Amino acid sequence: MAETPSPFRMDGKHVLITGAGGGIGRALTQVFAEAGAVVTGADRDPTLMEGMDLAHRLVFELTEPDTIAKIISSHIALHGAPDALISNAGYTRGEVFEQVDNAVWASEVEINLNGAYYVTHPVVEAMEEKGGGSVVFVSSVNGLGHYGNPAYSAAKAGLISFAKGLAVERGYRGIRANVVCPGSVRTPAWDHRIAANPELLDKVLPHYPLGRMVTPEEVARAALFLASPAASGITGAAIPVDAGLTSGNLRFVNEVLKGGA
C-alpha cells in the first residue's frame, strides 16, 4: 500500500520568497527547502542572498513597480507561476509618531504595503491562469494592535485587509491568501538595540506570556503551514506568532491585579 504524502510537504512546489536575505527570510527559505520546495529568493541586493541554497535569485527594489513587473514576468515565462508566494520583505524606522513625517510615512507605506502589492499582483494573475496558488503575507502584531511604529503598523494592517480581499474575490480562481503576524522576533536586527541597552530584554520579555521572543524558524513554520496543502481549507486568516502578546496584557495582570507579585 502506497504511503500517503504528508500534507505539510511542498515537494517540487515552486515558492517565491521576498526579503529572502533577512533574518526571517533566511529561515523561510530553509524551512521551505526542507519541506521539498524549489525556492526562488528575492531581495533588493544580491549580496544579501550570498551563500543561500536558492534555485533562482531575483533582485529588485519594492519601490519600483515597473521593474518588479518586468522581472517577475520574465521569471514566470522561464519557470512558470509560483505555487506559493511568501511576501516577507519589510522595513521600519519611525518607532513613534515623533519620528514620523511625510517622508517617513510615505516610505514605510510604499515598501511594506504598496511593495507587497507590486509583487503580488503579477504573481496572482499567473497563479490564476494555471489554476491557483497560495499567498502568505508576513505582517506583524502591529497590524492587529498598536505597539509603536505607526506608519509601519498602518501598512501591516493594510496587508491583512489585502489578504482578505484576495481571499474573498479570488478564491473562486483557486487563490488562497493568509497572513502571519509575528511579535518581536529574535533576529540580528535586535543586536544593535541590545548592545546599546543591555537591559532591554528585561523590559521587553515581561510583556510576552511565554516569557520570550519567537524565533525566525517559528514564524517560517507557520508560513509553511499556511502555504501547504495542510491548510487547503484556510483563507483570509491572520495568525499571530507572538509568544502570546496579542492574547492579553500580561504586564497589567502582574503589576496591577497581582500588585507586582
C-alpha positions as CSV (number, residue, x, y, z in Angstrom):
1,M,0.0,0.0,0.0
2,A,1.4,3.4,-1.0
3,E,2.3,5.8,1.7
4,T,0.0,8.8,1.8
5,P,2.1,12.0,1.2
6,S,2.3,14.4,4.2
7,P,0.0,17.4,3.6
8,F,2.8,19.5,5.2
9,R,5.2,18.8,2.4
10,M,5.9,21.0,-0.6
11,D,7.8,18.6,-2.7
12,G,8.6,20.0,-6.1
13,K,6.4,23.1,-5.5
14,H,7.8,26.5,-6.7
15,V,7.9,29.0,-3.9
16,L,8.9,32.7,-4.3
17,I,10.0,34.4,-1.0
18,T,10.7,38.1,-0.9
19,G,13.1,39.6,1.7
20,A,14.9,36.3,1.4
21,G,18.2,37.6,2.7
22,G,16.9,38.9,6.1
23,G,16.5,37.1,9.4
24,I,13.0,35.8,8.8
25,G,13.7,35.4,5.1
26,R,16.6,33.1,5.6
27,A,14.5,30.9,8.0
28,L,11.7,30.9,5.4
29,T,14.0,29.7,2.6
30,Q,15.5,27.0,4.8
31,V,12.1,25.7,6.1
32,F,10.5,25.6,2.7
33,A,13.6,23.9,1.2
34,E,13.5,21.3,3.9
35,A,9.8,20.7,3.1
36,G,10.9,19.9,-0.5
37,A,10.1,23.2,-2.2
38,V,12.0,24.7,-5.1
39,V,12.8,28.2,-3.6
40,T,13.3,31.4,-5.5
41,G,14.6,34.2,-3.4
42,A,14.0,37.9,-4.0
43,D,15.7,40.9,-2.3
44,R,16.9,44.4,-3.0
45,D,20.6,43.5,-3.1
46,P,22.2,40.3,-4.5
47,T,24.8,40.2,-1.7
48,L,22.0,39.7,0.8
49,M,21.4,36.3,-0.7
50,E,25.0,35.1,-0.9
51,G,25.6,31.6,0.3
52,M,22.0,30.7,0.3
53,D,20.7,27.5,-1.3
54,L,18.3,29.0,-3.8
55,A,17.1,27.7,-7.2
56,H,16.8,31.3,-8.5
57,R,17.5,34.8,-7.3
58,L,15.5,37.9,-8.2
59,V,16.8,41.4,-7.4
60,F,14.5,44.5,-7.3
61,E,13.5,47.4,-5.1
62,L,10.0,47.2,-3.7
63,T,9.6,50.9,-4.7
64,E,9.9,50.2,-8.4
65,P,6.7,48.6,-9.7
66,D,7.6,48.7,-13.4
67,T,10.9,46.9,-12.8
68,I,9.2,44.4,-10.5
69,A,6.6,43.6,-13.1
70,K,9.3,43.0,-15.8
71,I,11.5,40.8,-13.6
72,I,8.6,38.7,-12.3
73,S,7.0,38.3,-15.8
74,S,10.4,37.2,-17.2
75,H,10.8,34.7,-14.3
76,I,7.4,33.3,-14.8
77,A,7.9,33.0,-18.5
78,L,11.0,30.9,-17.9
79,H,9.9,28.9,-14.8
80,G,6.2,29.1,-14.6
81,A,4.0,30.7,-12.0
82,P,4.9,30.0,-8.4
83,D,2.7,27.6,-6.4
84,A,3.2,29.9,-3.4
85,L,4.3,33.5,-2.7
86,I,5.6,34.4,0.7
87,S,5.6,38.2,0.8
88,N,8.0,38.8,3.6
89,A,10.0,41.9,2.8
90,G,9.5,44.9,5.1
91,Y,11.1,47.9,6.7
92,T,10.6,50.4,9.6
93,R,12.5,53.2,11.3
94,G,9.8,55.6,12.7
95,E,9.2,54.0,16.0
96,V,6.9,56.6,17.5
97,F,4.8,59.4,16.0
98,E,7.5,62.0,16.9
99,Q,9.8,60.2,14.4
100,V,7.2,60.2,11.6
101,D,6.9,62.9,9.0
102,N,5.5,62.9,5.5
103,A,8.6,61.3,4.0
104,V,8.8,58.5,6.7
105,W,5.1,57.8,6.3
106,A,5.3,57.6,2.5
107,S,8.4,55.4,2.5
108,E,7.1,52.9,5.0
109,V,3.7,52.5,3.4
110,E,5.4,52.3,0.0
111,I,7.7,49.5,1.0
112,N,5.5,47.5,3.4
113,L,2.2,47.7,1.7
114,N,2.5,49.0,-1.9
115,G,5.6,47.0,-2.5
116,A,3.8,43.8,-1.4
117,Y,1.0,44.7,-3.9
118,Y,3.5,45.3,-6.7
119,V,4.9,41.8,-6.3
120,T,1.6,40.0,-5.5
121,H,-0.4,41.4,-8.4
122,P,1.5,39.8,-11.3
123,V,2.1,36.6,-9.4
124,V,-1.5,36.1,-8.5
125,E,-2.5,36.7,-12.2
126,A,-0.1,34.0,-13.2
127,M,-1.4,31.7,-10.5
128,E,-5.0,32.1,-11.6
129,E,-4.0,31.2,-15.2
130,K,-2.5,27.9,-14.0
131,G,-5.4,27.1,-11.7
132,G,-4.5,28.5,-8.3
133,G,-1.9,29.1,-5.7
134,S,-1.2,30.3,-2.1
135,V,-0.1,33.7,-0.9
136,V,1.2,34.2,2.6
137,F,1.9,37.8,3.8
138,V,4.3,38.3,6.7
139,S,2.5,41.1,8.6
140,S,3.0,41.9,12.3
141,V,1.2,42.1,15.6
142,N,1.4,45.8,14.8
143,G,-1.3,45.2,12.2
144,L,-3.6,43.9,15.0
145,G,-2.9,46.5,17.7
146,H,-0.7,49.4,18.3
147,Y,2.8,48.6,19.6
148,G,4.6,51.6,18.2
149,N,5.9,52.2,14.6
150,P,2.7,54.0,13.4
151,A,3.4,54.1,9.6
152,Y,4.7,50.5,9.6
153,S,1.6,49.5,11.6
154,A,-0.8,51.1,9.2
155,A,0.9,49.3,6.3
156,K,0.9,45.9,8.0
157,A,-2.8,46.3,8.9
158,G,-3.3,47.0,5.2
159,L,-1.6,43.7,4.3
160,I,-4.3,41.9,6.4
161,S,-7.0,43.7,4.5
162,F,-5.3,42.9,1.2
163,A,-5.2,39.2,2.1
164,K,-8.8,39.2,3.0
165,G,-9.7,40.9,-0.3
166,L,-7.8,38.3,-2.3
167,A,-9.4,35.5,-0.3
168,V,-12.9,36.8,-1.0
169,E,-12.5,37.9,-4.6
170,R,-10.0,35.3,-5.9
171,G,-11.0,32.2,-4.0
172,Y,-13.1,31.0,-6.9
173,R,-9.9,31.1,-9.1
174,G,-8.1,28.8,-6.6
175,I,-6.2,31.5,-4.8
176,R,-5.7,31.3,-1.0
177,A,-4.3,34.3,0.9
178,N,-3.4,34.3,4.5
179,V,-1.2,36.3,7.0
180,V,1.3,35.5,9.6
181,C,1.6,38.2,12.3
182,P,4.9,37.9,14.3
183,G,5.6,39.6,17.5
184,S,9.1,40.5,18.4
185,V,11.4,38.1,16.5
186,R,14.9,37.4,17.8
187,T,16.8,38.3,14.6
188,P,20.1,40.1,14.2
189,A,18.1,43.3,13.9
190,W,17.9,43.3,17.7
191,D,21.6,43.1,18.2
192,H,22.3,46.8,18.0
193,R,19.4,47.6,20.3
194,I,20.6,45.2,23.0
195,A,24.2,46.4,22.5
196,A,23.1,49.9,23.2
197,N,20.9,48.9,26.1
198,P,21.9,45.5,27.7
199,E,18.8,45.7,30.0
200,L,16.3,46.0,27.1
201,L,15.2,42.4,27.1
202,D,14.3,42.7,30.8
203,K,11.8,45.3,29.7
204,V,10.5,43.5,26.6
205,L,10.1,39.9,27.8
206,P,7.6,40.6,30.6
207,H,5.0,41.5,28.0
208,Y,5.1,38.1,26.5
209,P,3.1,35.2,28.2
210,L,5.7,32.7,27.0
211,G,8.5,34.8,28.5
212,R,10.5,35.0,25.3
213,M,10.6,36.3,21.8
214,V,9.7,34.0,19.0
215,T,12.4,32.6,16.6
216,P,12.5,33.2,12.9
217,E,12.0,29.4,12.4
218,E,8.7,29.6,14.3
219,V,7.5,32.3,12.0
220,A,8.6,30.3,9.0
221,R,6.9,27.1,10.1
222,A,3.6,29.0,10.5
223,A,4.0,30.4,6.9
224,L,4.8,26.9,5.7
225,F,1.6,25.5,7.2
226,L,-0.5,28.2,5.6
227,A,1.1,27.7,2.2
228,S,1.0,23.9,2.3
229,P,-1.9,21.5,1.4
230,A,-2.4,21.1,5.2
231,A,-4.1,24.5,5.2
232,S,-6.1,23.8,2.0
233,G,-9.4,25.0,3.7
234,I,-7.9,28.1,5.2
235,T,-8.0,31.5,3.5
236,G,-8.3,35.1,4.7
237,A,-6.9,34.2,8.1
238,A,-4.4,36.2,10.2
239,I,-2.4,34.0,12.6
240,P,-0.3,35.7,15.4
241,V,3.1,34.1,16.0
242,D,3.8,36.2,19.0
243,A,4.5,34.2,22.2
244,G,1.0,35.2,23.4
245,L,1.4,39.0,23.2
246,T,-2.0,39.7,21.5
247,S,-3.8,37.3,23.8
248,G,-3.9,39.9,26.6
249,N,-1.8,42.3,28.7
250,L,0.4,40.1,31.0
251,R,2.2,43.1,32.5
252,F,-1.2,44.6,33.5
253,V,-2.2,41.4,35.2
254,N,1.1,41.1,37.1
255,E,1.7,44.7,38.0
256,V,-1.9,45.9,38.6
257,L,-4.1,42.9,39.5
258,K,-1.4,41.0,41.4
259,G,0.2,44.1,42.8
260,G,3.6,43.2,41.4
261,A,3.6,39.8,42.9
